[in-house]
Amino acid sequence: MENKHKILFSRGKLYFDGTLIAGEGVTPEKDVLFEFAVKGEIVRNQIEIPKKDPSILEINVVDEVKSKDVGPGQGR
């Protein structure tokens, strides 16, 4: 007999077998840790990851601007 469970993280909420266990709306806030063992052979896609050149500085930037619609005569 095989035990199967579903873990879903969607829109800031974490579900385990269809039950909300963490995320927005769950009080008190908590950390969630899953530990599991895998039996049998794990097969992974054979994708070659290119090696990074250490002489090149890599910078990731996220640029967000919060905007707000303001009607005439309402100021800022």
Backbone atoms as SQL, in Angstrom:
CREATE TABLE atoms (id INTEGER PRIMARY KEY, chain TEXT, resi INTEGER, resn TEXT, atom TEXT, x REAL, y REAL, z REAL);
INSERT INTO atoms VALUES
  (1, 'A', 1, 'MET', 'N', 0.835, -1.184, 0.000),
  (2, 'A', 1, 'MET', 'CA', 0.000, 0.000, 0.000),
  (3, 'A', 1, 'MET', 'C', 0.883, 1.252, 0.000),
  (4, 'A', 2, 'GLU', 'N', 0.557, 2.204, -0.845),
  (5, 'A', 2, 'GLU', 'CA', 1.379, 3.384, -1.027),
  (6, 'A', 2, 'GLU', 'C', 0.699, 4.604, -0.408),
  (7, 'A', 3, 'ASN', 'N', 1.440, 5.330, 0.433),
  (8, 'A', 3, 'ASN', 'CA', 0.925, 6.565, 1.013),
  (9, 'A', 3, 'ASN', 'C', 1.335, 7.723, 0.121),
  (10, 'A', 4, 'LYS', 'N', 0.370, 8.460, -0.385),
  (11, 'A', 4, 'LYS', 'CA', 0.654, 9.637, -1.197),
  (12, 'A', 4, 'LYS', 'C', 0.054, 10.844, -0.512),
  (13, 'A', 5, 'HIS', 'N', 0.797, 11.926, -0.523),
  (14, 'A', 5, 'HIS', 'CA', 0.324, 13.170, 0.050),
  (15, 'A', 5, 'HIS', 'C', 0.588, 14.285, -0.947),
  (16, 'A', 6, 'LYS', 'N', -0.201, 15.357, -0.849),
  (17, 'A', 6, 'LYS', 'CA', -0.021, 16.495, -1.744),
  (18, 'A', 6, 'LYS', 'C', 0.358, 17.719, -0.919),
  (19, 'A', 7, 'ILE', 'N', 1.429, 18.397, -1.338),
  (20, 'A', 7, 'ILE', 'CA', 1.851, 19.655, -0.745),
  (21, 'A', 7, 'ILE', 'C', 1.680, 20.714, -1.824),
  (22, 'A', 8, 'LEU', 'N', 0.928, 21.769, -1.514),
  (23, 'A', 8, 'LEU', 'CA', 0.670, 22.829, -2.487),
  (24, 'A', 8, 'LEU', 'C', 0.943, 24.175, -1.843),
  (25, 'A', 9, 'PHE', 'N', 1.776, 24.995, -2.505),
  (26, 'A', 9, 'PHE', 'CA', 1.977, 26.380, -2.088),
  (27, 'A', 9, 'PHE', 'C', 1.374, 27.242, -3.180),
  (28, 'A', 10, 'SER', 'N', 0.330, 27.994, -2.841),
  (29, 'A', 10, 'SER', 'CA', -0.367, 28.789, -3.838),
  (30, 'A', 10, 'SER', 'C', -0.821, 30.108, -3.231),
  (31, 'A', 11, 'ARG', 'N', -0.454, 31.197, -3.875),
  (32, 'A', 11, 'ARG', 'CA', -0.901, 32.540, -3.481),
  (33, 'A', 11, 'ARG', 'C', -0.645, 32.835, -2.004),
  (34, 'A', 12, 'GLY', 'N', 0.541, 32.495, -1.546),
  (35, 'A', 12, 'GLY', 'CA', 0.924, 32.802, -0.180),
  (36, 'A', 12, 'GLY', 'C', 0.348, 31.869, 0.867),
  (37, 'A', 13, 'LYS', 'N', -0.219, 30.763, 0.445),
  (38, 'A', 13, 'LYS', 'CA', -0.809, 29.816, 1.390),
  (39, 'A', 13, 'LYS', 'C', -0.227, 28.420, 1.137),
  (40, 'A', 14, 'LEU', 'N', -0.030, 27.665, 2.232),
  (41, 'A', 14, 'LEU', 'CA', 0.528, 26.327, 2.136),
  (42, 'A', 14, 'LEU', 'C', -0.525, 25.313, 2.547),
  (43, 'A', 15, 'TYR', 'N', -0.773, 24.368, 1.638),
  (44, 'A', 15, 'TYR', 'CA', -1.783, 23.332, 1.874),
  (45, 'A', 15, 'TYR', 'C', -1.107, 21.971, 1.949),
  (46, 'A', 16, 'PHE', 'N', -1.597, 21.128, 2.870),
  (47, 'A', 16, 'PHE', 'CA', -1.156, 19.742, 2.963),
  (48, 'A', 16, 'PHE', 'C', -2.390, 18.876, 2.858),
  (49, 'A', 17, 'ASP', 'N', -2.450, 18.068, 1.818),
  (50, 'A', 17, 'ASP', 'CA', -3.607, 17.218, 1.528),
  (51, 'A', 17, 'ASP', 'C', -4.917, 18.011, 1.556),
  (52, 'A', 18, 'GLY', 'N', -4.873, 19.224, 0.995),
  (53, 'A', 18, 'GLY', 'CA', -6.072, 20.044, 0.876),
  (54, 'A', 18, 'GLY', 'C', -6.416, 20.867, 2.103),
  (55, 'A', 19, 'THR', 'N', -5.638, 20.758, 3.175),
  (56, 'A', 19, 'THR', 'CA', -5.897, 21.508, 4.398),
  (57, 'A', 19, 'THR', 'C', -4.891, 22.648, 4.513),
  (58, 'A', 20, 'LEU', 'N', -5.376, 23.869, 4.722),
  (59, 'A', 20, 'LEU', 'CA', -4.501, 25.029, 4.882),
  (60, 'A', 20, 'LEU', 'C', -3.745, 24.893, 6.189),
  (61, 'A', 21, 'ILE', 'N', -2.395, 24.869, 6.116),
  (62, 'A', 21, 'ILE', 'CA', -1.602, 24.691, 7.334),
  (63, 'A', 21, 'ILE', 'C', -0.716, 25.887, 7.640),
  (64, 'A', 22, 'ALA', 'N', -0.473, 26.777, 6.666),
  (65, 'A', 22, 'ALA', 'CA', 0.378, 27.939, 6.922),
  (66, 'A', 22, 'ALA', 'C', 0.174, 28.970, 5.825),
  (67, 'A', 23, 'GLY', 'N', 0.549, 30.202, 6.139),
  (68, 'A', 23, 'GLY', 'CA', 0.473, 31.278, 5.162),
  (69, 'A', 23, 'GLY', 'C', -0.521, 32.327, 5.584),
  (70, 'A', 24, 'GLU', 'N', -0.946, 33.137, 4.637),
  (71, 'A', 24, 'GLU', 'CA', -1.862, 34.236, 4.909),
  (72, 'A', 24, 'GLU', 'C', -3.143, 33.724, 5.542),
  (73, 'A', 25, 'GLY', 'N', -3.548, 34.343, 6.638),
  (74, 'A', 25, 'GLY', 'CA', -4.792, 33.977, 7.291),
  (75, 'A', 25, 'GLY', 'C', -4.668, 32.924, 8.374),
  (76, 'A', 26, 'VAL', 'N', -3.497, 32.309, 8.534),
  (77, 'A', 26, 'VAL', 'CA', -3.311, 31.289, 9.561),
  (78, 'A', 26, 'VAL', 'C', -2.671, 31.949, 10.783),
  (79, 'A', 27, 'THR', 'N', -3.344, 31.825, 11.930),
  (80, 'A', 27, 'THR', 'CA', -2.843, 32.415, 13.158),
  (81, 'A', 27, 'THR', 'C', -2.723, 31.318, 14.202),
  (82, 'A', 28, 'PRO', 'N', -1.666, 31.237, 14.979),
  (83, 'A', 28, 'PRO', 'CA', -0.485, 32.087, 14.952),
  (84, 'A', 28, 'PRO', 'C', 0.427, 31.730, 13.784),
  (85, 'A', 29, 'GLU', 'N', 1.281, 32.689, 13.394),
  (86, 'A', 29, 'GLU', 'CA', 2.234, 32.430, 12.318),
  (87, 'A', 29, 'GLU', 'C', 3.197, 31.338, 12.768),
  (88, 'A', 30, 'LYS', 'N', 3.653, 30.527, 11.817),
  (89, 'A', 30, 'LYS', 'CA', 4.537, 29.427, 12.188),
  (90, 'A', 30, 'LYS', 'C', 5.461, 29.084, 11.035),
  (91, 'A', 31, 'ASP', 'N', 6.530, 28.401, 11.366),
  (92, 'A', 31, 'ASP', 'CA', 7.445, 27.857, 10.376),
  (93, 'A', 31, 'ASP', 'C', 6.990, 26.440, 10.063),
  (94, 'A', 32, 'VAL', 'N', 7.192, 26.019, 8.831),
  (95, 'A', 32, 'VAL', 'CA', 6.794, 24.678, 8.418),
  (96, 'A', 32, 'VAL', 'C', 8.025, 23.968, 7.861),
  (97, 'A', 33, 'LEU', 'N', 8.269, 22.754, 8.338),
  (98, 'A', 33, 'LEU', 'CA', 9.396, 21.957, 7.876),
  (99, 'A', 33, 'LEU', 'C', 8.874, 20.594, 7.450),
  (100, 'A', 34, 'PHE', 'N', 9.255, 20.172, 6.258),
  (101, 'A', 34, 'PHE', 'CA', 8.898, 18.842, 5.782),
  (102, 'A', 34, 'PHE', 'C', 10.168, 18.002, 5.750),
  (103, 'A', 35, 'GLU', 'N', 10.116, 16.827, 6.372),
  (104, 'A', 35, 'GLU', 'CA', 11.206, 15.859, 6.284),
  (105, 'A', 35, 'GLU', 'C', 10.635, 14.594, 5.682),
  (106, 'A', 36, 'PHE', 'N', 11.336, 14.030, 4.714),
  (107, 'A', 36, 'PHE', 'CA', 10.845, 12.801, 4.109),
  (108, 'A', 36, 'PHE', 'C', 12.000, 11.995, 3.556),
  (109, 'A', 37, 'ALA', 'N', 11.772, 10.717, 3.431),
  (110, 'A', 37, 'ALA', 'CA', 12.754, 9.795, 2.866),
  (111, 'A', 37, 'ALA', 'C', 12.232, 9.317, 1.522),
  (112, 'A', 38, 'VAL', 'N', 13.142, 9.124, 0.590),
  (113, 'A', 38, 'VAL', 'CA', 12.772, 8.658, -0.739),
  (114, 'A', 38, 'VAL', 'C', 13.330, 7.258, -0.923),
  (115, 'A', 39, 'LYS', 'N', 12.453, 6.332, -1.270),
  (116, 'A', 39, 'LYS', 'CA', 12.884, 4.965, -1.522),
  (117, 'A', 39, 'LYS', 'C', 13.016, 4.767, -3.020),
  (118, 'A', 40, 'GLY', 'N', 14.020, 4.030, -3.415),
  (119, 'A', 40, 'GLY', 'CA', 14.232, 3.785, -4.830),
  (120, 'A', 40, 'GLY', 'C', 15.183, 4.810, -5.426),
  (121, 'A', 41, 'GLU', 'N', 15.298, 4.765, -6.712),
  (122, 'A', 41, 'GLU', 'CA', 16.243, 5.620, -7.423),
  (123, 'A', 41, 'GLU', 'C', 15.578, 6.932, -7.835),
  (124, 'A', 42, 'ILE', 'N', 16.273, 8.017, -7.618),
  (125, 'A', 42, 'ILE', 'CA', 15.773, 9.323, -8.037),
  (126, 'A', 42, 'ILE', 'C', 16.305, 9.592, -9.439),
  (127, 'A', 43, 'VAL', 'N', 15.404, 9.873, -10.358),
  (128, 'A', 43, 'VAL', 'CA', 15.799, 10.168, -11.731),
  (129, 'A', 43, 'VAL', 'C', 15.619, 11.658, -11.954),
  (130, 'A', 44, 'ARG', 'N', 16.674, 12.314, -12.349),
  (131, 'A', 44, 'ARG', 'CA', 16.624, 13.758, -12.596),
  (132, 'A', 44, 'ARG', 'C', 16.898, 14.013, -14.071),
  (133, 'A', 45, 'ASN', 'N', 16.378, 15.124, -14.536),
  (134, 'A', 45, 'ASN', 'CA', 16.654, 15.511, -15.919),
  (135, 'A', 45, 'ASN', 'C', 18.142, 15.792, -16.062),
  (136, 'A', 46, 'GLN', 'N', 18.702, 15.350, -17.133),
  (137, 'A', 46, 'GLN', 'CA', 20.123, 15.538, -17.391),
  (138, 'A', 46, 'GLN', 'C', 20.345, 16.882, -18.067),
  (139, 'A', 47, 'ILE', 'N', 20.314, 17.956, -17.286),
  (140, 'A', 47, 'ILE', 'CA', 20.528, 19.298, -17.821),
  (141, 'A', 47, 'ILE', 'C', 21.897, 19.769, -17.372),
  (142, 'A', 48, 'GLU', 'N', 22.705, 20.182, -18.329),
  (143, 'A', 48, 'GLU', 'CA', 24.034, 20.660, -17.999),
  (144, 'A', 48, 'GLU', 'C', 23.949, 22.130, -17.631),
  (145, 'A', 49, 'ILE', 'N', 24.390, 22.452, -16.431),
  (146, 'A', 49, 'ILE', 'CA', 24.375, 23.836, -15.964),
  (147, 'A', 49, 'ILE', 'C', 25.721, 24.454, -16.301),
  (148, 'A', 50, 'PRO', 'N', 25.700, 25.561, -17.051),
  (149, 'A', 50, 'PRO', 'CA', 26.974, 26.177, -17.416),
  (150, 'A', 50, 'PRO', 'C', 27.695, 26.713, -16.182),
  (151, 'A', 51, 'LYS', 'N', 29.011, 26.566, -16.178),
  (152, 'A', 51, 'LYS', 'CA', 29.815, 27.059, -15.067),
  (153, 'A', 51, 'LYS', 'C', 29.933, 28.569, -15.175),
  (154, 'A', 52, 'LYS', 'N', 29.866, 29.239, -14.020),
  (155, 'A', 52, 'LYS', 'CA', 29.956, 30.697, -14.002),
  (156, 'A', 52, 'LYS', 'C', 31.410, 31.127, -14.035),
  (157, 'A', 53, 'ASP', 'N', 31.651, 32.198, -14.758),
  (158, 'A', 53, 'ASP', 'CA', 32.985, 32.766, -14.863),
  (159, 'A', 53, 'ASP', 'C', 33.228, 33.649, -13.641),
  (160, 'A', 54, 'PRO', 'N', 34.177, 33.289, -12.754),
  (161, 'A', 54, 'PRO', 'CA', 34.390, 34.063, -11.531),
  (162, 'A', 54, 'PRO', 'C', 34.919, 35.468, -11.790),
  (163, 'A', 55, 'SER', 'N', 35.394, 35.750, -13.008),
  (164, 'A', 55, 'SER', 'CA', 35.907, 37.087, -13.300),
  (165, 'A', 55, 'SER', 'C', 34.789, 38.062, -13.669),
  (166, 'A', 56, 'ILE', 'N', 33.537, 37.558, -13.777),
  (167, 'A', 56, 'ILE', 'CA', 32.406, 38.413, -14.127),
  (168, 'A', 56, 'ILE', 'C', 31.543, 38.615, -12.890),
  (169, 'A', 57, 'LEU', 'N', 31.280, 39.881, -12.555),
  (170, 'A', 57, 'LEU', 'CA', 30.419, 40.203, -11.430),
  (171, 'A', 57, 'LEU', 'C', 28.973, 40.142, -11.900),
  (172, 'A', 58, 'GLU', 'N', 28.168, 39.334, -11.221),
  (173, 'A', 58, 'GLU', 'CA', 26.767, 39.177, -11.589),
  (174, 'A', 58, 'GLU', 'C', 25.902, 39.869, -10.543),
  (175, 'A', 59, 'ILE', 'N', 25.023, 40.762, -10.994),
  (176, 'A', 59, 'ILE', 'CA', 24.151, 41.513, -10.094),
  (177, 'A', 59, 'ILE', 'C', 22.716, 41.325, -10.550),
  (178, 'A', 60, 'ASN', 'N', 21.835, 40.955, -9.611),
  (179, 'A', 60, 'ASN', 'CA', 20.414, 40.827, -9.888),
  (180, 'A', 60, 'ASN', 'C', 19.704, 42.012, -9.242),
  (181, 'A', 61, 'VAL', 'N', 18.895, 42.717, -10.019),
  (182, 'A', 61, 'VAL', 'CA', 18.210, 43.904, -9.524),
  (183, 'A', 61, 'VAL', 'C', 16.716, 43.756, -9.749),
  (184, 'A', 62, 'VAL', 'N', 15.949, 44.086, -8.714),
  (185, 'A', 62, 'VAL', 'CA', 14.499, 44.121, -8.839),
  (186, 'A', 62, 'VAL', 'C', 14.099, 45.575, -8.686),
  (187, 'A', 63, 'ASP', 'N', 13.452, 46.105, -9.701),
  (188, 'A', 63, 'ASP', 'CA', 13.062, 47.508, -9.693),
  (189, 'A', 63, 'ASP', 'C', 11.548, 47.588, -9.651),
  (190, 'A', 64, 'GLU', 'N', 11.017, 48.080, -8.530),
  (191, 'A', 64, 'GLU', 'CA', 9.572, 48.215, -8.394),
  (192, 'A', 64, 'GLU', 'C', 9.242, 49.653, -8.032),
  (193, 'A', 65, 'VAL', 'N', 8.203, 50.166, -8.638),
  (194, 'A', 65, 'VAL', 'CA', 7.731, 51.506, -8.327),
  (195, 'A', 65, 'VAL', 'C', 6.272, 51.387, -7.929),
  (196, 'A', 66, 'LYS', 'N', 5.954, 51.823, -6.697),
  (197, 'A', 66, 'LYS', 'CA', 4.568, 51.786, -6.256),
  (198, 'A', 66, 'LYS', 'C', 3.871, 53.016, -6.818),
  (199, 'A', 67, 'SER', 'N', 2.814, 52.798, -7.549),
  (200, 'A', 67, 'SER', 'CA', 2.093, 53.913, -8.138),
  (201, 'A', 67, 'SER', 'C', 0.687, 53.978, -7.568),
  (202, 'A', 68, 'LYS', 'N', 0.105, 55.159, -7.651),
  (203, 'A', 68, 'LYS', 'CA', -1.233, 55.354, -7.123),
  (204, 'A', 68, 'LYS', 'C', -1.951, 56.322, -8.052),
  (205, 'A', 69, 'ASP', 'N', -3.164, 55.981, -8.442),
  (206, 'A', 69, 'ASP', 'CA', -3.970, 56.882, -9.259),
  (207, 'A', 69, 'ASP', 'C', -4.595, 57.938, -8.355),
  (208, 'A', 70, 'VAL', 'N', -4.412, 59.189, -8.732),
  (209, 'A', 70, 'VAL', 'CA', -4.975, 60.292, -7.959),
  (210, 'A', 70, 'VAL', 'C', -5.841, 61.111, -8.900),
  (211, 'A', 71, 'GLY', 'N', -7.054, 61.341, -8.485),
  (212, 'A', 71, 'GLY', 'CA', -7.983, 62.120, -9.307),
  (213, 'A', 71, 'GLY', 'C', -7.668, 63.607, -9.259),
  (214, 'A', 72, 'PRO', 'N', -8.287, 64.384, -10.154),
  (215, 'A', 72, 'PRO', 'CA', -8.048, 65.823, -10.188),
  (216, 'A', 72, 'PRO', 'C', -8.436, 66.494, -8.866),
  (217, 'A', 73, 'GLY', 'N', -7.564, 67.371, -8.369),
  (218, 'A', 73, 'GLY', 'CA', -7.838, 68.126, -7.167),
  (219, 'A', 73, 'GLY', 'C', -7.609, 67.366, -5.879),
  (220, 'A', 74, 'GLN', 'N', -7.103, 66.106, -5.960),
  (221, 'A', 74, 'GLN', 'CA', -6.893, 65.312, -4.740),
  (222, 'A', 74, 'GLN', 'C', -5.463, 65.381, -4.233),
  (223, 'A', 75, 'GLY', 'N', -4.612, 66.108, -4.935),
  (224, 'A', 75, 'GLY', 'CA', -3.224, 66.245, -4.484),
  (225, 'A', 75, 'GLY', 'C', -2.464, 64.933, -4.616),
  (226, 'A', 76, 'ARG', 'N', -1.472, 64.775, -3.759),
  (227, 'A', 76, 'ARG', 'CA', -0.634, 63.577, -3.820),
  (228, 'A', 76, 'ARG', 'C', -1.172, 62.527, -2.970);
